[in-house]
Amino acid sequence: MIFYFFLHNFEENKLYKMNKLPKFLTIYYPIILAFICLLYSVTLGLLGYTDEAQYSAHWPGTILLFAIAIRQRRSDLNKKSSRR
């Protein structure tokens, strides 16, 4: 009975629904993720793991390029569907 109460409240709570995320996070999540990867690479470099730092230094650029490509394809698909 108590488990059902908590589960029901968890599902009903608007904070845990994906469509209620702040608009800031839904727009800028690739930049935040790329920044975290950049900090990870810098930390590895400062700790002396230079090979690993050089490898992970490519992640932020790749993340941002994929984000651009995905958003461009998404806007292209939205334009095609609105023409029909």
N, C-alpha and C positions, 0 to 999 in steps of 0.2 A: 504494500500500500504506500509506504513512504517512497519507495523507488519510483512508483508510477507518478507520484506527486512531483518529484524532482524532474523526472523525464518530461512530463507534460509542461512544466514551467520552463524548462530549457528550450523546448520546441516552440513555445509560444513567445518567448522573449525576443523582442525585435532586434536586440543587439547582436544576436547570433545568426541572423539571416544575411545571406550574401548580398542581397539587393539593398541592404541598409548600410553597407560600408560607406564611409565618407567618400565623397566624390574626389577628394584629393588623392586618396590611396588608389582608387580605380584608374586615375589618369597617370599618376607619377610612380607607380610601382616598379617599372623597369629602371627608372633612374635611381630609386632607392636601392634596388637590388644591385645595380652596377656599382653604386657607391660603397656598399658593404663589401663587394668583391674587391674593389680597389683598396679599401682599408685592410682586407685580408692579405692582399699581395704586399702592401707596404709593411705590414707586421712581419710577414715571413722574411722580407728583405732585411729588416732591422734585427731580426733574431739570427741572421746568418745563413738562412736557407735560400741562397740566391737562385739556384736552379728552379726550385719550386716557386719562388717569387716571380721569375720570368715567365714560367708556364701559366701561372694564375693571373698574370698581368694582362693576358689576352681576353679574359672573360668579360670585363666590363664593355669593351668595344663590341664583342660578339652579341652580348645581351641587348645592347642598344640598337644594333643593326637589325636583329631579329624583331625587336619591338617596332621599329620603323616599317619593316616589311609587312608585319602582321597588320598594323593599323592601315597601311596603304591598301592592302588587299581587302580589309574590312570595309573601308570607305568605297572602294571600287564595287564591291558586292552590293552595298547599300544604294549606290547610284544606279546600278543595273536593275535592282528590284523596284526602284521608284519609277523607272521609265516604263515599266510594263503596265 
